[in-house]
Amino acid sequence: MPPKSPVPQEVSLELRRVVQRWQQLPLDHAQSRMPAVRELLDALAGRAVPDLGPEVLMDQLTVLVYDASEAGAPADLGARLAALRRALG
């Protein structure tokens, strides 16, 4: 039996929605929304996260959401992801 993910189900669902929305964005639109995503990345990491471009941004977000959840994610993480999804347009 695989180990249980530390990411709460509602956070996992919102993360999937953000990633799916990001994948649907035209490149120029995604690039214009990168600052909003990077703000959340930096907040989750507690420091500036290297800018590796829009192609890997969702991978960075996924890893940081996992790490934050494993460390005891903020109670509002699901809401912050939902707000990010809405900000993506």
Residue pairs with C-beta under 8 A, 6 or more apart in sequence:
5 12
5 66
5 69
6 66
6 69
6 70
7 15
7 65
7 66
7 69
7 73
8 69
8 73
8 77
8 78
10 78
11 65
11 69
11 73
11 77
11 78
11 81
13 78
14 78
14 81
14 82
14 85
15 61
15 62
15 65
15 81
17 81
17 82
17 85
18 58
18 61
18 81
18 84
18 85
18 88
19 58
19 61
19 62
21 85
21 88
22 30
22 37
22 57
22 58
22 88
23 58
25 33
25 88
25 89
27 54
29 89
30 54
30 57
31 54
33 87
33 88
33 89
34 51
34 54
34 57
36 84
36 87
36 88
37 57
37 61
37 84
38 49
38 51
38 57
40 61
40 80
40 81
40 84
41 49
41 57
41 60
41 61
41 64
42 48
42 49
44 64
44 65
44 67
44 68
45 64
49 60
49 64
52 60
65 73
65 77
65 81
68 74
68 77
69 77
74 80
